[in-house]
């Protein structure tokens, strides 16, 4: 199996994709474009505020009681 990524922003690319669809040995899997929200939910993304709050808490916990800083 070989994976090829083709940007569909030119007439030649569109023609190539139409040709590939007709080939008996080729299977096209068209990926549905996701919204930003869907993509973020899929990878368990967090807000910037939540990220920095967690980072700050981890730094405080790591260096709690360390007076060298």
Secondary structure as UniProt FT lines:
FT   HELIX           11..22
FT   TURN            24..25
FT   HELIX           36..42
FT   TURN            43..44
FT   HELIX           48..62
FT   TURN            63..65
FT   TURN            67..68
//
